[in-house]
Amino acid sequence: MGADLNKENEIGETPIFMACEGGEGENGEIVRYLVENGADINKENNLGWTPLFKACESGNMAIVKYLVKQGADIHKMLWRRGGETLLFEACESGNMAIVKYLVK
């Protein structure tokens, strides 16, 4: 009877998107819990973003690494933004550690 982990809001985002937007704190634990209980890590919102894009945007390296290890698509492209990739997002957010992680 529990809550629907993949229930979308008006822009097509699920709870894992919100958790990936947060900082390092407990959000990593929340993301892990959601994934372990069936949250879709490759779910796209209405703009084509995935939770991994949100983690790159927020600069949360721990969540980025976790999602990649869980099979998140690192080659996803945002067609509505001219084919931008996660690397574009990491560069735009100015997070060198995430840039290096995605390039290696």
C-alpha positions as CSV (number, residue, x, y, z in Angstrom):
1,M,0.0,0.0,0.0
2,G,3.0,2.4,0.2
3,A,3.5,5.6,-1.7
4,D,4.1,5.4,-5.5
5,L,7.8,6.1,-6.0
6,N,7.4,6.8,-9.6
7,K,4.4,9.1,-9.3
8,E,4.9,12.2,-11.5
9,N,4.3,15.8,-10.7
10,E,3.0,18.4,-13.3
11,I,6.5,18.5,-15.0
12,G,7.0,14.7,-15.1
13,E,9.3,14.5,-12.2
14,T,9.2,11.9,-9.5
15,P,10.5,12.0,-5.9
16,I,14.0,10.9,-6.9
17,F,14.4,14.1,-8.9
18,M,13.8,16.2,-5.8
19,A,16.3,14.2,-3.8
20,C,18.9,14.5,-6.5
21,E,18.5,18.3,-6.5
22,G,19.6,18.6,-2.8
23,G,23.1,18.9,-1.4
24,E,25.4,16.3,0.1
25,G,23.5,15.8,3.4
26,E,21.0,13.1,3.8
27,N,19.9,13.3,0.2
28,G,22.3,10.5,-0.8
29,E,20.6,8.3,1.7
30,I,17.2,9.2,0.4
31,V,18.3,8.5,-3.2
32,R,19.7,5.1,-2.2
33,Y,16.5,4.3,-0.3
34,L,14.3,5.3,-3.3
35,V,16.4,3.3,-5.8
36,E,16.4,0.2,-3.5
37,N,12.7,0.4,-3.4
38,G,12.0,0.7,-7.1
39,A,12.5,4.3,-8.2
40,D,13.3,4.6,-11.9
41,I,16.7,6.2,-12.3
42,N,16.4,6.7,-16.0
43,K,12.9,8.3,-15.8
44,E,12.7,11.5,-18.0
45,N,10.8,14.6,-17.0
46,N,8.9,16.6,-19.6
47,L,12.2,18.3,-20.7
48,G,14.1,15.0,-21.1
49,W,16.1,15.4,-17.9
50,T,16.8,12.4,-15.7
51,P,17.7,12.3,-12.0
52,L,21.4,12.1,-13.0
53,F,21.1,15.5,-14.8
54,K,19.6,16.9,-11.6
55,A,22.5,15.5,-9.6
56,C,25.1,16.9,-12.0
57,E,23.3,20.3,-11.9
58,S,23.4,20.4,-8.1
59,G,27.0,19.2,-8.0
60,N,26.3,16.2,-5.8
61,M,29.2,13.9,-6.6
62,A,28.1,11.1,-4.2
63,I,24.7,10.9,-5.9
64,V,26.2,11.1,-9.4
65,K,28.6,8.2,-8.6
66,Y,25.8,6.2,-7.0
67,L,23.4,6.6,-9.9
68,V,26.1,5.7,-12.5
69,K,26.9,2.6,-10.5
70,Q,23.2,1.7,-10.5
71,G,23.1,1.9,-14.3
72,A,22.0,5.5,-15.0
73,D,22.5,6.4,-18.6
74,I,25.5,8.7,-18.8
75,H,25.1,9.1,-22.6
76,K,21.6,10.6,-22.4
77,M,21.2,13.7,-24.6
78,L,18.8,16.6,-24.2
79,W,17.4,17.1,-27.7
80,R,15.4,20.1,-26.6
81,R,18.7,21.8,-25.6
82,G,20.6,21.1,-28.8
83,G,21.8,17.6,-27.9
84,E,23.5,18.6,-24.6
85,T,24.9,15.8,-22.4
86,L,25.6,15.3,-18.8
87,L,29.1,16.7,-19.4
88,F,27.6,19.9,-20.7
89,E,25.6,20.2,-17.4
90,A,28.6,19.4,-15.2
91,C,30.7,22.0,-17.1
92,E,27.9,24.6,-16.8
93,S,27.6,24.0,-13.0
94,G,31.4,24.4,-12.7
95,N,32.0,21.2,-10.9
96,M,35.4,20.0,-11.9
97,A,35.2,16.7,-9.9
98,I,32.0,15.7,-11.8
99,V,33.5,16.7,-15.1
100,K,36.6,14.5,-14.4
101,Y,34.4,11.6,-13.3
102,L,32.3,11.7,-16.4
103,V,35.3,12.0,-18.7
104,K,37.3,9.1,-17.2
